[in-house]
Amino acid sequence: ANPRDRKTLRNASAFRPLAKELVFDIDMTDYDEIRTCCSGASICQKCWQFITMAIKVIDKALRDDFGFKHIMWVYSGRRGAHAWISDKRAREMDDSKRKSIAGYLELLKGGDKTGKKVNLRRPLHPHIDRSLKILNGYFQTDVLLEQDPWATPDKAAHLLQLLPDKSLTAALQRKWDSTPHRSSTQKWADIDAVASVSGSLSSLTPETLVYAKQDIRLEYTYPRLDAEVSKKLNHLLKSPFVIHPGTGRVCVPIDVRRFEEFEPEKVPTVQQLLSEIDSWQGSDDKIQDWQKTSLKPYIELFRDHVNAIMKEERAVEKRGREESGEGVDF
């Protein structure tokens, strides 16, 4: 039966999805409170680095912690990226298992009364510890230097709310009031500098300050997932190679071997593809239309992904037949 006709069936409740890739959705609008270069539907290469960070952390966890092999990242067509995990055991997961994996990867919460979204117990979970190591370099360059997230007084006030000692925050506030044009890189360095010379900060141990700064780094770099997308087998997500209705861009796969080189603004649009087909000058009739366009490397990437899945599953089926004695001649 066609899914759209499910409500007309006599036993409509029995109509349910049997399998689907495990998916993750990262949307740039979830970073609006920390990115300063763009907002809403707009993106640029500076803020796309947040998506790059997310891909690096999530892809590493999915492969190393869960053992998934067949992971394809796809540009959403406007301001985000989707992960499609195509391993057989991922496709066959029920909602409870999908929810568990989403929960494992989800870190940022709504925020407590101070707006603090990360408040971790120590020692850190190995996944979080590994993620911090991955993200530290991005925090210094792409967050502090490029985004300058605490340049304005209200943003700097939020940073102070995330620190655990009132004496420290008061001393920092005085310093920043007297030198109002300090960059975020300078303000980040000020935290340690002021803490080391303020003798009145009796409640603040070096360990507590280290933990607080780790939490802040994670709040500004850790992936912001739309976890609800991942939890349900029947949750829909735009398929690879569809056209985004707002931008006209194609939802193309991202090569994880070179994902840091990916530039969303250079992804082909449907009008560009039509123009490339019309301007094709070759004489080989066997060449298909997609081979005449800038979509060619993306389709080849998708084919490699599918072929790897099929190769593995055929090998598993063959091994199963051999172990059961099917097709063996004596």
Short mmCIF file of the C-alpha atoms (twelve columns), coordinates in Angstrom:
data_MODEL
# 
_entry.id   MODEL 
# 
loop_
_atom_site.group_PDB 
_atom_site.id 
_atom_site.type_symbol 
_atom_site.label_atom_id 
_atom_site.label_alt_id 
_atom_site.label_comp_id 
_atom_site.label_asym_id 
_atom_site.label_seq_id 
_atom_site.Cartn_x 
_atom_site.Cartn_y 
_atom_site.Cartn_z 
_atom_site.pdbx_PDB_model_num 
ATOM 1   C CA . ALA A 1   0.000  0.000   0.000   1 
ATOM 2   C CA . ASN A 2   1.097  3.552   -0.623  1 
ATOM 3   C CA . PRO A 3   1.978  5.271   2.680   1 
ATOM 4   C CA . ARG A 4   -0.363 8.155   1.863   1 
ATOM 5   C CA . ASP A 5   -3.273 5.672   1.790   1 
ATOM 6   C CA . ARG A 6   -2.549 4.208   5.216   1 
ATOM 7   C CA . LYS A 7   -5.643 5.739   6.846   1 
ATOM 8   C CA . THR A 8   -7.924 4.025   4.329   1 
ATOM 9   C CA . LEU A 9   -6.736 0.534   5.238   1 
ATOM 10  C CA . ARG A 10  -8.912 -1.733  7.332   1 
ATOM 11  C CA . ASN A 11  -6.056 -2.444  9.718   1 
ATOM 12  C CA . ALA A 12  -4.329 0.930   9.547   1 
ATOM 13  C CA . SER A 13  -2.628 0.473   12.920  1 
ATOM 14  C CA . ALA A 14  -0.554 -2.356  11.454  1 
ATOM 15  C CA . PHE A 15  0.919  0.017   8.879   1 
ATOM 16  C CA . ARG A 16  4.279  0.946   10.351  1 
ATOM 17  C CA . PRO A 17  7.859  1.528   9.204   1 
ATOM 18  C CA . LEU A 18  10.098 -1.536  9.297   1 
ATOM 19  C CA . ALA A 19  13.511 0.025   8.755   1 
ATOM 20  C CA . LYS A 20  15.179 3.375   8.188   1 
ATOM 21  C CA . GLU A 21  18.661 4.792   8.523   1 
ATOM 22  C CA . LEU A 22  19.594 6.244   11.885  1 
ATOM 23  C CA . VAL A 23  19.764 9.987   11.235  1 
ATOM 24  C CA . PHE A 24  21.075 13.116  12.924  1 
ATOM 25  C CA . ASP A 25  20.217 16.718  12.110  1 
ATOM 26  C CA . ILE A 26  22.412 19.738  12.826  1 
ATOM 27  C CA . ASP A 27  20.840 23.119  12.047  1 
ATOM 28  C CA . MET A 28  22.765 26.383  12.112  1 
ATOM 29  C CA . THR A 29  19.866 28.302  13.675  1 
ATOM 30  C CA . ASP A 30  20.593 26.447  16.923  1 
ATOM 31  C CA . TYR A 31  23.889 28.345  17.001  1 
ATOM 32  C CA . ASP A 32  22.350 31.818  16.674  1 
ATOM 33  C CA . GLU A 33  23.045 32.687  20.303  1 
ATOM 34  C CA . ILE A 34  26.779 32.107  19.880  1 
ATOM 35  C CA . ARG A 35  27.535 32.992  16.244  1 
ATOM 36  C CA . THR A 36  27.989 36.682  15.442  1 
ATOM 37  C CA . CYS A 37  28.648 36.670  11.702  1 
ATOM 38  C CA . CYS A 38  25.149 35.596  10.590  1 
ATOM 39  C CA . SER A 39  21.716 34.708  11.941  1 
ATOM 40  C CA . GLY A 40  18.546 32.915  10.871  1 
ATOM 41  C CA . ALA A 41  18.753 31.312  7.439   1 
ATOM 42  C CA . SER A 42  22.013 33.069  6.532   1 
ATOM 43  C CA . ILE A 43  25.342 31.247  6.658   1 
ATOM 44  C CA . CYS A 44  28.937 31.952  5.723   1 
ATOM 45  C CA . GLN A 45  32.194 30.030  5.849   1 
ATOM 46  C CA . LYS A 46  32.946 31.400  9.322   1 
ATOM 47  C CA . CYS A 47  29.843 30.009  10.999  1 
ATOM 48  C CA . TRP A 48  29.891 26.849  8.866   1 
ATOM 49  C CA . GLN A 49  32.837 25.894  11.064  1 
ATOM 50  C CA . PHE A 50  30.302 25.067  13.796  1 
ATOM 51  C CA . ILE A 51  28.886 22.393  11.464  1 
ATOM 52  C CA . THR A 52  32.431 21.191  10.752  1 
ATOM 53  C CA . MET A 53  33.067 20.814  14.492  1 
ATOM 54  C CA . ALA A 54  29.808 18.912  14.906  1 
ATOM 55  C CA . ILE A 55  30.568 16.519  12.046  1 
ATOM 56  C CA . LYS A 56  34.024 15.795  13.435  1 
ATOM 57  C CA . VAL A 57  32.740 15.020  16.954  1 
ATOM 58  C CA . ILE A 58  29.625 13.046  15.988  1 
ATOM 59  C CA . ASP A 59  31.313 11.054  13.216  1 
ATOM 60  C CA . LYS A 60  34.128 10.039  15.572  1 
ATOM 61  C CA . ALA A 61  31.682 8.893   18.263  1 
ATOM 62  C CA . LEU A 62  29.494 6.941   15.842  1 
ATOM 63  C CA . ARG A 63  32.484 5.060   14.425  1 
ATOM 64  C CA . ASP A 64  34.575 4.538   17.562  1 
ATOM 65  C CA . ASP A 65  31.924 4.184   20.274  1 
ATOM 66  C CA . PHE A 66  29.173 2.401   18.341  1 
ATOM 67  C CA . GLY A 67  31.169 0.704   15.591  1 
ATOM 68  C CA . PHE A 68  29.163 2.092   12.672  1 
ATOM 69  C CA . LYS A 69  30.936 2.027   9.296   1 
ATOM 70  C CA . HIS A 70  28.534 3.341   6.690   1 
ATOM 71  C CA . ILE A 71  27.969 6.981   7.603   1 
ATOM 72  C CA . MET A 72  27.084 9.571   4.988   1 
ATOM 73  C CA . TRP A 73  26.943 13.276  5.804   1 
ATOM 74  C CA . VAL A 74  24.675 15.357  3.586   1 
ATOM 75  C CA . TYR A 75  24.387 19.124  3.223   1 
ATOM 76  C CA . SER A 76  20.814 20.149  4.007   1 
ATOM 77  C CA . GLY A 77  20.663 22.632  1.130   1 
ATOM 78  C CA . ARG A 78  20.684 25.775  3.260   1 
ATOM 79  C CA . ARG A 79  22.112 25.954  6.767   1 
ATOM 80  C CA . GLY A 80  22.863 22.510  8.164   1 
ATOM 81  C CA . ALA A 81  23.952 18.920  7.735   1 
ATOM 82  C CA . HIS A 82  22.365 15.503  8.152   1 
ATOM 83  C CA . ALA A 83  24.054 12.230  9.099   1 
ATOM 84  C CA . TRP A 84  22.675 9.020   7.575   1 
ATOM 85  C CA . ILE A 85  23.943 5.859   9.299   1 
ATOM 86  C CA . SER A 86  23.220 3.018   6.894   1 
ATOM 87  C CA . ASP A 87  24.639 -0.051  8.651   1 
ATOM 88  C CA . LYS A 88  22.066 -2.864  8.713   1 
ATOM 89  C CA . ARG A 89  21.853 -2.890  12.503  1 
ATOM 90  C CA . ALA A 90  21.315 0.886   12.505  1 
ATOM 91  C CA . ARG A 91  18.484 0.634   9.969   1 
ATOM 92  C CA . GLU A 92  16.749 -2.034  12.042  1 
ATOM 93  C CA . MET A 93  16.955 -0.216  15.392  1 
ATOM 94  C CA . ASP A 94  13.704 0.403   17.246  1 
ATOM 95  C CA . ASP A 95  12.819 3.777   18.747  1 
ATOM 96  C CA . SER A 96  14.252 2.972   22.175  1 
ATOM 97  C CA . LYS A 97  17.714 2.238   20.762  1 
ATOM 98  C CA . ARG A 98  17.633 5.347   18.586  1 
ATOM 99  C CA . LYS A 99  16.664 7.411   21.612  1 
ATOM 100 C CA . SER A 100 19.535 5.927   23.629  1 
ATOM 101 C CA . ILE A 101 22.131 6.839   21.004  1 
ATOM 102 C CA . ALA A 102 20.702 10.343  20.639  1 
ATOM 103 C CA . GLY A 103 20.838 10.735  24.415  1 
ATOM 104 C CA . TYR A 104 24.451 9.558   24.491  1 
ATOM 105 C CA . LEU A 105 25.457 12.263  22.008  1 
ATOM 106 C CA . GLU A 106 23.256 15.044  23.373  1 
ATOM 107 C CA . LEU A 107 25.001 17.352  25.833  1 
ATOM 108 C CA . LEU A 108 23.589 20.871  25.793  1 
ATOM 109 C CA . LYS A 109 20.370 21.341  27.717  1 
ATOM 110 C CA . GLY A 110 17.992 24.273  27.984  1 
ATOM 111 C CA . GLY A 111 20.075 25.982  30.641  1 
ATOM 112 C CA . ASP A 112 19.689 26.510  34.381  1 
ATOM 113 C CA . LYS A 113 18.761 29.792  36.100  1 
ATOM 114 C CA . THR A 114 22.137 31.279  35.098  1 
ATOM 115 C CA . GLY A 115 21.743 30.163  31.493  1 
ATOM 116 C CA . LYS A 116 24.404 27.474  31.910  1 
ATOM 117 C CA . LYS A 117 23.822 24.742  29.317  1 
ATOM 118 C CA . VAL A 118 26.700 22.451  30.322  1 
ATOM 119 C CA . ASN A 119 27.218 21.274  33.885  1 
ATOM 120 C CA . LEU A 120 29.156 18.027  33.824  1 
ATOM 121 C CA . ARG A 121 30.194 15.627  36.543  1 
ATOM 122 C CA . ARG A 122 33.835 14.687  36.879  1 
ATOM 123 C CA . PRO A 123 35.692 12.676  35.803  1 
ATOM 124 C CA . LEU A 124 34.484 13.368  32.284  1 
ATOM 125 C CA . HIS A 125 33.014 10.555  30.206  1 
ATOM 126 C CA . PRO A 126 35.618 9.353   27.643  1 
ATOM 127 C CA . HIS A 127 33.431 10.625  24.771  1 
ATOM 128 C CA . ILE A 128 33.278 14.120  26.293  1 
ATOM 129 C CA . ASP A 129 36.988 14.107  27.101  1 
ATOM 130 C CA . ARG A 130 37.814 13.107  23.515  1 
ATOM 131 C CA . SER A 131 35.425 15.747  22.159  1 
ATOM 132 C CA . LEU A 132 37.118 18.448  24.226  1 
ATOM 133 C CA . LYS A 133 40.485 17.499  22.732  1 
ATOM 134 C CA . ILE A 134 38.987 17.704  19.224  1 
ATOM 135 C CA . LEU A 135 37.280 21.045  19.878  1 
ATOM 136 C CA . ASN A 136 39.989 22.935  21.787  1 
ATOM 137 C CA . GLY A 137 41.723 24.205  18.651  1 
ATOM 138 C CA . TYR A 138 38.447 25.293  17.068  1 
ATOM 139 C CA . PHE A 139 37.527 27.199  20.230  1 
ATOM 140 C CA . GLN A 140 40.643 29.358  20.075  1 
ATOM 141 C CA . THR A 141 40.465 30.173  16.367  1 
ATOM 142 C CA . ASP A 142 36.914 29.801  15.078  1 
ATOM 143 C CA . VAL A 143 35.078 30.865  18.234  1 
ATOM 144 C CA . LEU A 144 37.252 33.367  20.109  1 
ATOM 145 C CA . LEU A 145 39.064 34.898  17.140  1 
ATOM 146 C CA . GLU A 146 36.537 34.666  14.296  1 
ATOM 147 C CA . GLN A 147 33.215 34.971  16.155  1 
ATOM 148 C CA . ASP A 148 34.386 37.181  19.062  1 
ATOM 149 C CA . PRO A 149 31.310 36.029  21.037  1 
ATOM 150 C CA . TRP A 150 31.784 38.280  24.107  1 
ATOM 151 C CA . ALA A 151 32.473 41.564  22.337  1 
ATOM 152 C CA . THR A 152 29.296 43.270  23.575  1 
ATOM 153 C CA . PRO A 153 28.490 43.955  27.251  1 
ATOM 154 C CA . ASP A 154 25.432 41.682  27.292  1 
ATOM 155 C CA . LYS A 155 27.373 38.772  25.797  1 
ATOM 156 C CA . ALA A 156 30.240 39.337  28.217  1 
ATOM 157 C CA . ALA A 157 27.701 39.331  31.054  1 
ATOM 158 C CA . HIS A 158 26.615 35.840  29.984  1 
ATOM 159 C CA . LEU A 159 30.227 34.661  30.167  1 
ATOM 160 C CA . LEU A 160 30.457 35.989  33.718  1 
ATOM 161 C CA . GLN A 161 27.283 34.092  34.641  1 
ATOM 162 C CA . LEU A 162 29.014 30.859  33.644  1 
ATOM 163 C CA . LEU A 163 31.856 31.364  36.117  1 
ATOM 164 C CA . PRO A 164 31.514 29.820  39.600  1 
ATOM 165 C CA . ASP A 165 32.756 32.624  41.868  1 
ATOM 166 C CA . LYS A 166 31.165 36.048  42.490  1 
ATOM 167 C CA . SER A 167 34.442 37.626  43.558  1 
ATOM 168 C CA . LEU A 168 36.061 36.592  40.291  1 
ATOM 169 C CA . THR A 169 33.160 37.855  38.190  1 
ATOM 170 C CA . ALA A 170 33.147 41.186  40.038  1 
ATOM 171 C CA . ALA A 171 36.878 41.647  39.457  1 
ATOM 172 C CA . LEU A 172 36.506 40.780  35.771  1 
ATOM 173 C CA . GLN A 173 33.570 43.171  35.412  1 
ATOM 174 C CA . ARG A 174 35.654 46.018  36.837  1 
ATOM 175 C CA . LYS A 175 38.511 45.229  34.472  1 
ATOM 176 C CA . TRP A 176 36.265 45.106  31.417  1 
ATOM 177 C CA . ASP A 177 34.415 48.279  32.411  1 
ATOM 178 C CA . SER A 178 37.731 50.111  32.565  1 
ATOM 179 C CA . THR A 179 38.896 48.677  29.209  1 
ATOM 180 C CA . PRO A 180 35.645 48.143  27.277  1 
ATOM 181 C CA . HIS A 181 37.137 47.231  23.899  1 
ATOM 182 C CA . ARG A 182 38.873 44.027  24.908  1 
ATOM 183 C CA . SER A 183 38.426 41.136  22.486  1 
ATOM 184 C CA . SER A 184 36.965 37.773  23.443  1 
ATOM 185 C CA . THR A 185 40.445 36.244  23.239  1 
ATOM 186 C CA . GLN A 186 41.671 38.812  25.755  1 
ATOM 187 C CA . LYS A 187 38.658 38.322  28.028  1 
ATOM 188 C CA . TRP A 188 39.213 34.558  28.024  1 
ATOM 189 C CA . ALA A 189 42.837 35.089  29.076  1 
ATOM 190 C CA . ASP A 190 41.710 37.599  31.709  1 
ATOM 191 C CA . ILE A 191 39.868 34.859  33.605  1 
ATOM 192 C CA . ASP A 192 43.059 33.039  34.569  1 
ATOM 193 C CA . ALA A 193 45.034 36.248  35.012  1 
ATOM 194 C CA . VAL A 194 42.518 37.842  37.382  1 
ATOM 195 C CA . ALA A 195 41.951 34.592  39.294  1 
ATOM 196 C CA . SER A 196 45.685 34.211  39.937  1 
ATOM 197 C CA . VAL A 197 46.107 37.664  41.515  1 
ATOM 198 C CA . SER A 198 42.840 37.998  43.437  1 
ATOM 199 C CA . GLY A 199 43.540 36.836  46.964  1 
ATOM 200 C CA . SER A 200 39.900 37.202  48.016  1 
ATOM 201 C CA . LEU A 201 38.734 34.307  45.864  1 
ATOM 202 C CA . SER A 202 38.899 31.783  48.684  1 
ATOM 203 C CA . SER A 203 36.011 29.666  47.407  1 
ATOM 204 C CA . LEU A 204 37.575 29.132  43.991  1 
ATOM 205 C CA . THR A 205 40.062 26.295  43.625  1 
ATOM 206 C CA . PRO A 206 42.207 25.915  40.493  1 
ATOM 207 C CA . GLU A 207 40.386 22.656  39.749  1 
ATOM 208 C CA . THR A 208 36.968 24.329  39.936  1 
ATOM 209 C CA . LEU A 209 38.082 27.022  37.498  1 
ATOM 210 C CA . VAL A 210 39.473 24.436  35.062  1 
ATOM 211 C CA . TYR A 211 36.161 22.567  35.124  1 
ATOM 212 C CA . ALA A 212 34.169 25.765  34.594  1 
ATOM 213 C CA . LYS A 213 36.274 26.712  31.578  1 
ATOM 214 C CA . GLN A 214 35.875 23.221  30.122  1 
ATOM 215 C CA . ASP A 215 32.097 23.564  30.416  1 
ATOM 216 C CA . ILE A 216 32.229 26.955  28.693  1 
ATOM 217 C CA . ARG A 217 34.326 25.600  25.821  1 
ATOM 218 C CA . LEU A 218 31.808 22.806  25.329  1 
ATOM 219 C CA . GLU A 219 28.863 25.223  25.389  1 
ATOM 220 C CA . TYR A 220 30.436 27.185  22.542  1 
ATOM 221 C CA . THR A 221 31.701 24.273  20.425  1 
ATOM 222 C CA . TYR A 222 29.876 20.991  21.156  1 
ATOM 223 C CA . PRO A 223 27.325 19.827  18.530  1 
ATOM 224 C CA . ARG A 224 23.814 21.205  18.946  1 
ATOM 225 C CA . LEU A 225 21.650 18.322  17.787  1 
ATOM 226 C CA . ASP A 226 17.950 18.297  17.006  1 
ATOM 227 C CA . ALA A 227 17.660 15.060  18.967  1 
ATOM 228 C CA . GLU A 228 13.965 14.509  18.201  1 
ATOM 229 C CA . VAL A 229 14.855 13.825  14.567  1 
ATOM 230 C CA . SER A 230 16.968 10.845  15.650  1 
ATOM 231 C CA . LYS A 231 14.599 9.228   18.145  1 
ATOM 232 C CA . LYS A 232 11.742 8.053   15.916  1 
ATOM 233 C CA . LEU A 233 11.828 5.488   13.141  1 
ATOM 234 C CA . ASN A 234 9.091  7.363   11.278  1 
ATOM 235 C CA . HIS A 235 10.634 10.843  11.473  1 
ATOM 236 C CA . LEU A 236 11.116 12.250  7.975   1 
ATOM 237 C CA . LEU A 237 14.253 13.970  6.716   1 
ATOM 238 C CA . LYS A 238 15.060 15.454  3.307   1 
ATOM 239 C CA . SER A 239 16.607 12.802  1.077   1 
ATOM 240 C CA . PRO A 240 20.025 13.282  -0.508  1 
ATOM 241 C CA . PHE A 241 19.922 15.062  -3.888  1 
ATOM 242 C CA . VAL A 242 16.574 16.777  -3.373  1 
ATOM 243 C CA . ILE A 243 16.456 20.504  -4.151  1 
ATOM 244 C CA . HIS A 244 16.061 22.891  -1.244  1 
ATOM 245 C CA . PRO A 245 13.006 25.018  -2.107  1 
ATOM 246 C CA . GLY A 246 14.437 28.186  -0.582  1 
ATOM 247 C CA . THR A 247 17.952 28.184  -2.042  1 
ATOM 248 C CA . GLY A 248 17.655 25.943  -5.092  1 
ATOM 249 C CA . ARG A 249 20.767 24.118  -3.891  1 
ATOM 250 C CA . VAL A 250 21.104 20.346  -4.112  1 
ATOM 251 C CA . CYS A 251 21.376 18.335  -0.882  1 
ATOM 252 C CA . VAL A 252 24.745 16.807  -1.730  1 
ATOM 253 C CA . PRO A 253 26.888 14.331  0.237   1 
ATOM 254 C CA . ILE A 254 29.885 15.735  2.107   1 
ATOM 255 C CA . ASP A 255 33.172 13.870  1.709   1 
ATOM 256 C CA . VAL A 256 34.220 13.079  5.301   1 
ATOM 257 C CA . ARG A 257 37.832 12.704  4.164   1 
ATOM 258 C CA . ARG A 258 37.808 16.408  3.241   1 
ATOM 259 C CA . PHE A 259 34.862 17.808  5.180   1 
ATOM 260 C CA . GLU A 260 36.898 20.787  6.418   1 
ATOM 261 C CA . GLU A 261 37.194 21.905  2.783   1 
ATOM 262 C CA . PHE A 262 33.424 21.830  2.178   1 
ATOM 263 C CA . GLU A 263 31.953 25.196  1.133   1 
ATOM 264 C CA . PRO A 264 28.127 25.314  1.174   1 
ATOM 265 C CA . GLU A 265 28.026 28.424  -0.988  1 
ATOM 266 C CA . LYS A 266 29.688 26.480  -3.829  1 
ATOM 267 C CA . VAL A 267 27.144 23.640  -3.849  1 
ATOM 268 C CA . PRO A 268 25.432 23.487  -7.261  1 
ATOM 269 C CA . THR A 269 21.926 24.841  -7.750  1 
ATOM 270 C CA . VAL A 270 19.300 23.309  -10.001 1 
ATOM 271 C CA . GLN A 271 19.582 26.249  -12.427 1 
ATOM 272 C CA . GLN A 272 23.336 25.775  -12.587 1 
ATOM 273 C CA . LEU A 273 22.912 22.075  -13.394 1 
ATOM 274 C CA . LEU A 274 20.442 22.806  -16.191 1 
ATOM 275 C CA . SER A 275 22.826 25.375  -17.629 1 
ATOM 276 C CA . GLU A 276 25.730 22.905  -17.508 1 
ATOM 277 C CA . ILE A 277 23.701 20.277  -19.366 1 
ATOM 278 C CA . ASP A 278 22.642 22.799  -22.021 1 
ATOM 279 C CA . SER A 279 26.215 23.982  -22.554 1 
ATOM 280 C CA . TRP A 280 27.721 20.483  -22.790 1 
ATOM 281 C CA . GLN A 281 29.891 20.205  -25.917 1 
ATOM 282 C CA . GLY A 282 30.866 16.527  -25.813 1 
ATOM 283 C CA . SER A 283 29.955 14.015  -28.523 1 
ATOM 284 C CA . ASP A 284 29.725 10.814  -26.462 1 
ATOM 285 C CA . ASP A 285 26.062 9.743   -26.465 1 
ATOM 286 C CA . LYS A 286 26.672 7.261   -23.653 1 
ATOM 287 C CA . ILE A 287 27.367 10.010  -21.124 1 
ATOM 288 C CA . GLN A 288 24.369 10.594  -18.881 1 
ATOM 289 C CA . ASP A 289 23.184 14.099  -18.025 1 
ATOM 290 C CA . TRP A 290 24.469 13.994  -14.446 1 
ATOM 291 C CA . GLN A 291 27.976 13.239  -15.756 1 
ATOM 292 C CA . LYS A 292 27.926 16.543  -17.630 1 
ATOM 293 C CA . THR A 293 27.479 18.583  -14.469 1 
ATOM 294 C CA . SER A 294 29.206 19.621  -11.263 1 
ATOM 295 C CA . LEU A 295 26.976 17.061  -9.520  1 
ATOM 296 C CA . LYS A 296 29.205 14.248  -10.832 1 
ATOM 297 C CA . PRO A 297 31.630 13.960  -7.859  1 
ATOM 298 C CA . TYR A 298 28.738 13.978  -5.396  1 
ATOM 299 C CA . ILE A 299 26.906 11.168  -7.188  1 
ATOM 300 C CA . GLU A 300 30.111 9.150   -7.331  1 
ATOM 301 C CA . LEU A 301 30.516 9.681   -3.585  1 
ATOM 302 C CA . PHE A 302 26.961 8.454   -3.022  1 
ATOM 303 C CA . ARG A 303 27.567 5.400   -5.224  1 
ATOM 304 C CA . ASP A 304 30.702 4.526   -3.271  1 
ATOM 305 C CA . HIS A 305 28.650 4.692   -0.060  1 
ATOM 306 C CA . VAL A 306 25.929 2.407   -1.436  1 
ATOM 307 C CA . ASN A 307 28.396 -0.035  -2.997  1 
ATOM 308 C CA . ALA A 308 30.244 -0.432  0.310   1 
ATOM 309 C CA . ILE A 309 26.972 -1.293  2.065   1 
ATOM 310 C CA . MET A 310 25.964 -3.804  -0.618  1 
ATOM 311 C CA . LYS A 311 29.401 -5.432  -0.624  1 
ATOM 312 C CA . GLU A 312 29.320 -5.951  3.134   1 
ATOM 313 C CA . GLU A 313 25.765 -7.290  3.222   1 
ATOM 314 C CA . ARG A 314 26.386 -9.695  0.334   1 
ATOM 315 C CA . ALA A 315 29.457 -11.001 2.171   1 
ATOM 316 C CA . VAL A 316 27.392 -11.531 5.327   1 
ATOM 317 C CA . GLU A 317 24.702 -13.394 3.358   1 
ATOM 318 C CA . LYS A 318 27.298 -15.572 1.634   1 
ATOM 319 C CA . ARG A 319 28.963 -16.405 4.935   1 
ATOM 320 C CA . GLY A 320 25.588 -17.281 6.432   1 
ATOM 321 C CA . ARG A 321 24.810 -19.670 3.566   1 
ATOM 322 C CA . GLU A 322 28.185 -21.340 3.890   1 
ATOM 323 C CA . GLU A 323 27.816 -21.796 7.634   1 
ATOM 324 C CA . SER A 324 24.357 -23.309 7.220   1 
ATOM 325 C CA . GLY A 325 25.558 -25.649 4.485   1 
ATOM 326 C CA . GLU A 326 23.343 -24.173 1.764   1 
ATOM 327 C CA . GLY A 327 24.683 -24.431 -1.739  1 
ATOM 328 C CA . VAL A 328 27.553 -26.722 -0.742  1 
ATOM 329 C CA . ASP A 329 28.194 -29.633 -3.140  1 
ATOM 330 C CA . PHE A 330 29.568 -32.960 -1.931  1 
# 
